Amino acid sequence: MPPPERFRPDVAVIGATLLLLVAPAAFGLSWLMIPALAVAGAVIAGALAMRVPEAHTAWVCLGAALVLGLYAAAASLARPSATALTLVAIAIAGAAIALLPRPHRADAEGDFVTRRVSDAAAGGALFALPGAAAAGAAILFGDLPGGATVVLVMSFLALAVTLGYAAITQVARGAQSPPLLVGATAGAVAVGIAVLRAPGATTIDLVIGLLMVIAAIMLWAAPRMDDRQTFGADFTGADAAAAAVTIAGIGAVARAVSLASDGIEVVTLALLVFAVAVAARSLPDEWRRGPVAGAATVGVCTGVYAGTMSVVGAVGVIRAADPPWRAVLDEHWLTNAQQLATYGWQVPIALLLLAGAAAIALPQPYGEDTASATAALAAIGAPVGLGLGWQSPMVIGWIAATGIGAWAATAKSWRAAYTRLGAALVAGMFAAGASLVRPGATAGTLVALAISGVCVAGFARATAIRRGNPRRPAHPRRRVGRGRRPVRVRRCRRRGRRWPAPRPHQHDPHRRARDQRRRPRRRRDRRPAGTRIPAVRDRRRRRRRDHHGRRRAARPARRRGRLRRDRGAARGPRRAAAGHLAAQRRMGTVLRLPPRQLRRARRSLAAGPRAAGLHPGGRRRGGAARPHRRGVRGAGGVRGARRAVQVDPETVDGHRADRVRPR
């Protein structure tokens, strides 16, 4: 059992708490002193909980602060002003304790307790903030007509802030914080009860209160939700809870705006979605998924309503062109166009805001697809929504088709290009359909669309040229030499392996030497003269090795020849021809001669074998043959320099070594 000295601070804290609870009644103090003393004691106990060295003492201080804080809040309900002051003091003190730097603890248990105390202080602030906002609103608007609704709206806004803080903290930490959730949930339950008991609460107030309670419940159930893939990203339970909080917050702000100005609900929701999309761009990628999902949900609901009204208005515009080329164009045209649906400026403006929000926040390519479709809907719904004249559908449709078509020319994927082209097609068809009021309007609209199509096609061509051909390889194929064919893939002697195609870095002499060392070495042909060998036609026809490294028999060739020794030395063009052909047989590939040597070889072979140096014993007049490094010895090795073959002129001319005739 631990010594009693360790419990002395605990006993002192408990005694001070009891003293603060009974002191106002014992000394006959005013009722205002009850919440004041209790709040002061709660703040002191919370600050001590962060500084005491022992963990059990910190828990005792935290319990004392909780008891005193609840007692102060209950005692302050006598007057709205007292309630507001008490709850504001608790909220400020709790936020200060939570945000101030925590003392360093060497042990893990002490650090855990310090974190819990900080979260508990933040939870107390989250619990007090909605009540403080409601009490302050009651002081200002309690005696006015509809004051109860104002009090509820202010509590909704404060609760949205508290739930948002709890949701972001949970997403950032990747784990739950029970003290934070307890404070936020207690505030949500208190606001829900107030909505049910308030005399002037409407249906929308009940819906927003229900959304707040659902968001608080989802914060608790987040760890038990399954992760899933949404728009190509992982969507966790914490993200779903943050999305629910975002939906409730947007509803609360929209309700507050509706009190200040009635009749702009649609554009208010669209503006709030756009604001959330812009604000989410400043958040880290892990934090923005929940707010973006919540804003996207509200945006989809708003967009479905606005898009439906826009389509109905577009149909009314086309119906107003009946009968074709003889439609009524006076002030009755707008009346005929608005027969199916009548809506104000909110619909086209809301659609434009939703298009911007989708392009900013939604992951690609979903954002661009949604933005192009929404922009087209805004264009076709603008004439009826803004109350414009009969020329406006043609002009707006043409501008929208041209702009979205030019945007399609800058697309980086086929999907984005096709989606934008479809939206441009819808806008162009709307303009063409609305132009049927008169023949001149129809002709002008079609000519304008044709000119726009040509301009968009030219812009797309220029963009494609500037970007380059995506099917062309990034590095040009390297050529072996002047006038020779490009090399794609070189096969090594081992079966199933390939040497990669030449890359630009292979021009480095050090890397090229290293690659040469890594390649399997080919042994020279040491067969005696007169042995029949295959005349290889293609570089793929070569001697292979099995998995043990043993040499396999070469594939059968169509033509065969014999090698024989030539007592005379080869010189001139014959050196290059014979040397390259000897190298062909040893390397198993086709080596092509430079164009200059080919021309010399053709002229020499046409003059005859003796002039070309192919006849056995052929010598140059006036001296003996001299070895040539660039001839047989340079290309075919020492033993290949003593061999001679007779080559057809068409073989040298055709860059092939498929015809060898023995002498």
C-alpha positions, 0 to 999 in steps of 0.5 A, a space after each residue: 500500500 502506498 504511503 499516505 503522503 502521496 494522497 495529501 494533494 488529493 485530499 486537499 483538492 477534494 476539500 477545496 472543492 467541497 468548500 467552494 460548493 458550500 461556502 456561498 450558503 454557509 456565509 450567506 453570499 449573493 446568488 451571483 457568487 455561486 457560479 463565480 466561485 465555482 467557475 474560479 475553482 474549476 479553472 484553478 483545478 484544471 490548471 493544476 491538473 496539467 502541472 501536478 507530477 502524480 497521475 492520480 492527483 491529475 485525475 482528482 483535479 480533473 474530476 474536481 474541475 468537472 464537478 465545479 463547472 457543471 455546478 456553475 452552469 446549473 447555478 447560472 440558469 437563473 438569468 440569461 446574462 449570468 448563463 452567458 457570462 458563466 459559459 463564456 468564461 468556461 469556454 475561454 478557460 477550457 480553450 486556453 488550457 487546451 491550447 497552451 503548451 503542455 509540460 513535458 513528461 518523461 513517463 508514458 503514463 504522465 504524458 497520457 494523463 496530460 493529453 487527457 486533461 488537455 482534451 477534457 478542457 477542450 471538451 468543456 469548451 465545446 460543451 459551453 460554446 453552444 450554450 454561451 451563443 444561445 444565451 447571448 442571442 437570448 439577451 439580444 433578441 429574446 424580446 423580439 418577434 421570432 427571437 426563439 428562432 434566432 436563439 436556435 440558429 445561433 446555437 446551430 452555428 456554435 454547435 457546427 463549430 464544435 462538431 467541426 473541431 472534433 471531426 478535424 481533430 479525429 481525422 488528424 489524429 487517426 483515433 478518437 478522443 473521448 473527452 472531446 466527443 463527450 463535450 461535443 455530443 453533450 452540446 448536440 444533445 442540449 441543442 436538440 432538446 432545445 429545438 424540441 421545446 422551443 415554441 417557434 421552431 419550424 420544420 427546417 429547425 427540426 431537420 437541422 437539429 436532427 442532422 447535428 445529432 446524427 453527426 455527433 453519433 457518426 463521430 462515435 461510430 467512425 472507427 466501426 465503419 468500413 473503409 471504401 474507395 470513393 473517387 479513387 481515394 480511401 474513404 474512412 469512417 472518420 471522413 464519413 463523420 466529417 462529411 456529416 458534420 459538413 452537411 449539418 454546418 452548411 444547413 446551419 449557415 443556410 438557415 442563418 442566411 435565410 433569416 437575414 434574407 428570404 428567397 435566396 436559398 438555392 444560391 446560398 447553398 451553392 455559394 456555401 458549397 463553393 466556399 467549402 470547396 475553396 477552403 478545402 484546398 488549403 487543407 492537407 489531402 488527408 483532411 479534405 476528403 470529408 469536407 469535400 464529400 459533404 459539400 459534394 452531397 449538398 451540391 448534388 442535391 442543389 444541382 439536381 434541383 437547379 439542373 431540372 429547372 434549367 432543362 425545363 426552361 430550355 424546353 420552354 424556350 424551344 417551344 416558344 419558337 413554334 411555329 418555325 420561322 413565324 414565332 411571336 417575337 414581341 413581349 409575349 415571347 418571354 411569357 410563352 417561354 416561361 409557361 413550363 417553369 418560372 424561376 429567378 436568377 438563382 438557378 443559373 448563378 447557382 449552377 455556375 457556382 457549382 461548376 466552379 466548386 466541382 472543378 476546384 474540389 472534386 478529384 479529376 476527371 470527375 471534377 472537370 466532367 461535372 463542371 462542363 455539364 453544369 456550365 452547359 446547364 447554366 447556359 441553357 437555363 439563363 434566358 428564362 431565369 434572367 428574363 432576357 429577350 428572344 435573341 439571348 438563347 442564340 447568343 448565350 448558346 453560341 458563346 457556351 458552345 464555343 467556350 466549352 469546345 475550346 476548353 475541350 481542345 485543352 483536355 489531357 484525356 479522351 474522357 475529358 475531351 468527349 465530356 466537354 464536346 458533349 456539353 458543347 454539343 448540347 449548348 449548340 443544339 439549344 442555340 440552333 433550336 432557339 434560332 428557329 424563330 426566323 430564317 435569318 436568325 437560323 442562318 446567322 446562328 448556324 454560320 456562327 456555330 460553323 465558324 466556331 467549329 473551324 476555330 476550335 478545330 484549328 485551336 485543337 490542332 495547334 495545341 496538339 502540335 505544341 504538345 507533340 505526338 503522344 505516340 512518338 517515343 520520348 527518345 528518338 531511335 538511335 541509328 547505327 551509322 549513316 544511311 543505316 536502319 534503326 535498331 530496336 531490340 538486340 537479342 543476346 545469345 541466351 534464350 529468353 533474354 533481350 538487350 534493351 533498345 539503345 538509350 541516350 545515356 548509352 552515348 556515354 563511353 563509360 556506360 557503353 564500356 560497362 554494358 559491353 563488359 556485361 554482354 555475353 562474349 561470343 567465341 570465334 569460329 574455329 572450324 576448319 576450312 571446308 566445313 559447311 556453315 549456315 548462311 544466316 539471313 536474320 539477326 534472330 537466326 543464331 546459335 543459342 544456349 540452353 539453361 545450362 549455358 551449353 551451345 545449341 545447334 543453329 537453326 537450319 538455314 535456307 542456303 549453305 556455303 563453304 568456307 575455304 582458305 585463300 592463299 592470297 591476301 584480300 585487299 580493297 573493297 573485298 577486304 570489307 565484304 569478306 571481313 563483314 561476312 566472316 563477322 556475320 557468321 561468328 556473331 550470328 547477326 547481319 552487319 551492314 556496310 557503309 554506303 561508300 564501301 558498298 559502292 566500291 564493292 559493287 564497282 569492283 565485283 562488276 569488274 571481275 573477281 580478280 580485280 576485286 581481289 577475290 581470286 585465290 592467289 590474287 596479288 597486287 602488282 609490284 608487291 605482296 599483299 599487306 594486311 589491312 586493319 579495317 578489312 578482314 583482320 579488323 572485322 573478322 579476326 586473325 583466322 578470318 583474315 585468311 579466309 575468302 569467300 565469293 559474294 554475289 553483287 546483289 548480295 552486297 547491293 541488297 545489304 544481305 548475306 544470304 547467298 554464298 558460293 564456294 570457290 
